[in-house]
């Protein structure tokens, strides 16, 4: 399955979209993206450490982000797929020859593109629909949420919005914030590598990022008695912290516009608490010790436990919703925030 979905991602994506994806899910996801983007705009407007010239450029970049939700419409057009795979030969029962044909086909396809003008909005760049992941592309200044992630623990159109905003909303906010993390911030609204920051504001950003680096660098994964690498993971940690904040305030705005929802029956939790529980539930996971060590030494992401406790403890709203005592683990006196 890994070979097939990796090598023939558009074909598999097309089959997945036709068989399993519900159209109402795209509309619901589109609405969430709008709310979360509006919240990020609000953050850009209100933060006090940004000078006006940089703020203006940041607002322009945020506005220029292109969202790709679920799949491009071309993925369901048979003639487009036939054109895409023109010349590729696949035969039953000959794995080695098929993989060789795929490698040659893929290499030839890439070389054919070499002298063509780059089209950053080409549908073929966003056709891998059967993928449980989400992406920010600094070169395109785009966010992508394939159909495969718009299901399961992440999202269900019929579910209460506080659950969706907590789960996939956290991911949407995370990907938007990647455009403004330690790496993404170096690209402008067109996806070109260009320094658009005034020096004073850049220094303030780096100072705020240092707080995140130090905070996560002092977390210990007890199972293997290792500290996290705050430098390697800073981009993902900045995105996590911004993402959950944007999702939370976007949900509050949604509830204001559409009316308060009812909490889940049979559980003693408020809608706000259920938002946090839904967000945490997405990261439930278990690592073998060897895998955890490898992740800490080489990974760009913090282990799942710290993708919950780190960002949640940095938000006073979490402590308020759960009545955490002052100076407790999830309501510390000193907090870090970039966005």
Buried (B, 14 or more C-beta within 10 A) or exposed (E): EEEEBEBBBBBBBBBBBEEEBBEEBBEBBEBBBEBBBBBBBBBBEEBEEBBEEBBEBBBEBBEBBBBBBBBBEBBBEEEBBEEBBEEBEBEEEEEEEBEEBBEEBEEEBEEEEEEEEEEEEBBBBBBBBBBEEBBBBBEBBBBBBBBBBBBEEBBBBEEBBBBBBBBBBBBBBBBBBBBBBBBBBBBBBEBEEEEBBBEEBBEBBEEBBBBBBEBBBEBEBEBBEBEBBBEBBBBBBBBBBBBBBBBBBBBBBBBEEEEEBEBBEEEEBEBBBBBBBBBBBBBEEEBEEEEBBEBBEEBEBBBBBBBBBBBBBBBEBBBEBBEBEEEEEBBBEEBBBBB
